[in-house]
């Protein structure tokens, strides 16, 4: 019979989000020490014919369903990058805000990572292509094929969080750290 000391801790479940108004990718992984295991991934798609508030609502409801289905303990989301088109950047920011609101509303602490941080953590250099990210996500999680670009980006965000932060216990709520920025319900009160 194994002793209490020889039992391994349960895995930490992480949810990664690649926000987008048209397509929001999600990826769920389990972290046990330095080992990562794929749980699920996919996309939340919004109807481009609907008004913006309804599309944002679709993102919120989709995130809530993912949290209810997979019970992550922490979340990580990609930061907004600046597009040449300011209107596109504004829309992306609103989609990202809807996702963060849904995550924090579900009681999850949320870490934020820049695109280059994520690519550095997964591929080894911050200017990696989408195809390189997909390939490395496939290899790191031992997947049978490349996930879709949006799902791969979300899984990459979760992997970056697992590698960089070793969970939010390593992050300070005081603000920006090398491994990401923490947003939690406690900070918003």
C-alpha positions as CSV (number, residue, x, y, z in Angstrom):
1,X,0.0,0.0,0.0
2,X,1.5,3.4,-1.0
3,X,2.1,5.9,1.7
4,X,0.6,9.4,1.6
5,X,4.1,10.8,0.7
6,X,4.5,8.5,-2.4
7,X,1.2,9.6,-4.0
8,X,1.6,12.2,-6.7
9,X,-0.4,15.4,-6.6
10,X,-3.4,15.6,-8.9
11,X,-2.7,17.4,-12.2
12,X,-3.3,21.1,-12.5
13,X,-5.8,21.8,-15.3
14,X,-5.1,24.8,-17.4
15,X,-7.3,26.5,-20.0
16,X,-5.7,28.6,-22.8
17,X,-7.6,31.1,-24.8
18,X,-6.8,32.6,-28.2
19,X,-9.4,35.4,-28.4
20,X,-11.0,36.5,-31.6
21,X,-14.3,38.0,-32.5
22,X,-15.0,35.6,-35.3
23,X,-13.2,32.6,-33.8
24,X,-12.0,32.2,-30.3
25,X,-9.8,29.2,-29.8
26,X,-9.6,27.2,-26.6
27,X,-7.2,24.5,-25.3
28,X,-7.3,22.5,-22.1
29,X,-4.2,20.6,-20.8
30,X,-3.3,18.9,-17.5
31,X,0.1,19.6,-15.9
32,X,1.7,17.1,-13.6
33,X,5.1,18.5,-12.7
34,X,6.9,19.0,-16.0
35,X,4.6,16.6,-17.9
36,X,1.7,18.0,-20.0
37,X,-1.3,16.0,-21.2
38,X,-3.9,17.1,-23.8
39,X,-7.5,17.2,-22.6
40,X,-9.5,19.1,-25.2
41,X,-9.4,21.9,-27.7
42,X,-11.6,23.6,-30.2
43,X,-13.2,26.9,-31.3
44,X,-16.1,29.1,-30.4
45,X,-17.4,30.6,-33.6
46,X,-19.6,33.7,-33.7
47,X,-22.1,34.6,-36.4
48,X,-20.8,37.6,-38.4
49,X,-24.4,38.6,-39.2
50,X,-25.3,39.2,-35.6
51,X,-24.8,42.5,-33.8
52,X,-21.6,42.9,-31.8
53,X,-23.2,42.5,-28.3
54,X,-24.7,39.1,-29.4
55,X,-21.4,37.9,-30.7
56,X,-19.7,38.9,-27.4
57,X,-22.5,37.0,-25.6
58,X,-21.7,33.9,-27.7
59,X,-18.1,34.1,-26.6
60,X,-19.1,34.5,-22.9
61,X,-21.5,31.6,-23.1
62,X,-19.0,29.4,-24.9
63,X,-16.3,30.0,-22.3
64,X,-18.8,29.3,-19.5
65,X,-19.6,26.0,-21.1
66,X,-16.0,25.1,-21.5
67,X,-15.3,25.9,-17.8
68,X,-18.3,23.9,-16.7
69,X,-17.3,20.9,-18.9
70,X,-13.6,20.7,-18.1
71,X,-13.3,22.4,-14.7
72,X,-9.9,24.2,-15.2
73,X,-8.2,25.6,-12.2
74,X,-6.3,28.4,-14.0
75,X,-6.6,30.2,-17.3
76,X,-4.2,32.0,-19.6
77,X,-5.1,34.3,-22.5
78,X,-3.2,35.9,-25.3
79,X,-2.8,39.7,-25.1
80,X,-4.1,41.9,-27.9
81,X,-1.6,42.8,-30.6
82,X,-1.9,46.0,-32.6
83,X,-3.2,45.6,-36.1
84,X,-2.7,48.0,-38.9
85,X,-6.4,48.6,-38.7
86,X,-7.4,50.2,-35.4
87,X,-11.0,49.0,-35.8
88,X,-9.8,45.4,-35.9
89,X,-7.7,46.0,-32.8
90,X,-10.7,47.4,-31.0
91,X,-13.0,44.5,-32.0
92,X,-10.3,42.0,-30.9
93,X,-10.0,43.8,-27.6
94,X,-13.7,43.5,-27.0
95,X,-13.7,39.8,-27.8
96,X,-10.8,39.4,-25.4
97,X,-12.6,41.4,-22.7
98,X,-15.7,39.2,-23.1
99,X,-13.5,36.1,-22.6
100,X,-11.7,37.5,-19.6
101,X,-15.0,38.6,-18.0
102,X,-16.3,35.0,-18.5
103,X,-13.2,33.5,-17.0
104,X,-13.0,35.8,-14.0
105,X,-16.8,35.5,-13.5
106,X,-16.3,31.8,-13.2
107,X,-13.8,32.4,-10.4
108,X,-10.7,31.5,-12.4
109,X,-7.4,33.4,-12.0
110,X,-6.2,34.6,-15.5
111,X,-2.6,35.1,-16.7
112,X,-1.9,37.1,-19.8
113,X,0.9,36.4,-22.3
114,X,2.1,38.3,-25.3
115,X,2.2,36.5,-28.7
116,X,6.0,36.5,-28.7
117,X,6.2,35.1,-25.2
118,X,3.9,32.2,-26.2
119,X,5.9,31.4,-29.4
120,X,9.2,31.6,-27.4
121,X,7.9,29.2,-24.8
122,X,6.5,26.7,-27.4
123,X,8.8,26.9,-30.4
124,X,11.9,28.5,-29.0
125,X,11.8,31.8,-30.8
126,X,9.2,34.6,-30.7
127,X,8.8,35.0,-34.5
128,X,7.6,31.5,-35.2
129,X,5.0,31.0,-37.9
130,X,1.5,29.6,-37.2
131,X,2.6,26.3,-38.8
132,X,5.6,26.0,-36.5
133,X,3.3,26.6,-33.5
134,X,0.9,24.0,-34.7
135,X,3.6,21.5,-35.3
136,X,5.3,22.0,-31.9
137,X,1.9,21.9,-30.0
138,X,1.3,18.5,-31.8
139,X,4.7,17.3,-30.7
140,X,4.6,18.6,-27.1
141,X,1.2,17.1,-26.5
142,X,1.7,13.9,-28.6
143,X,-1.4,14.6,-30.8
144,X,-2.1,12.4,-33.8
145,X,-2.4,15.5,-36.1
146,X,-2.0,19.3,-36.1
147,X,-4.9,21.1,-34.3
148,X,-6.6,24.0,-36.1
149,X,-4.6,27.2,-36.0
150,X,-6.9,28.8,-33.4
151,X,-7.0,25.7,-31.2
152,X,-3.2,25.4,-31.5
153,X,-2.7,29.0,-30.5
154,X,-4.9,28.4,-27.4
155,X,-3.1,25.2,-26.5
156,X,0.2,27.1,-27.0
157,X,-1.0,29.7,-24.5
158,X,-1.8,27.0,-21.9
159,X,1.6,25.4,-22.6
160,X,3.4,28.8,-22.2
161,X,1.6,29.2,-18.9
162,X,2.6,25.8,-17.7
163,X,6.2,26.3,-18.7
164,X,6.6,30.0,-17.7
165,X,4.6,30.3,-14.6
166,X,4.6,26.8,-13.3
167,X,1.0,27.7,-12.3
168,X,-0.1,30.9,-10.8
169,X,1.6,30.1,-7.5
170,X,4.8,31.4,-9.1
171,X,3.2,34.7,-10.2
172,X,2.7,37.7,-8.1
173,X,-0.5,39.6,-8.0
174,X,1.5,42.8,-7.9
175,X,1.5,43.0,-11.6
176,X,3.6,42.1,-14.7
177,X,6.2,39.4,-14.4
178,X,8.4,37.7,-17.0
179,X,5.9,34.8,-17.2
180,X,2.7,36.8,-17.6
181,X,0.4,39.2,-15.9
182,X,-2.2,38.0,-13.4
183,X,-5.8,39.1,-13.4
184,X,-8.0,37.6,-10.8
185,X,-11.4,38.4,-9.1
186,X,-9.5,39.5,-6.0
187,X,-7.7,42.2,-7.9
188,X,-10.9,43.5,-9.5
189,X,-12.6,44.1,-6.1
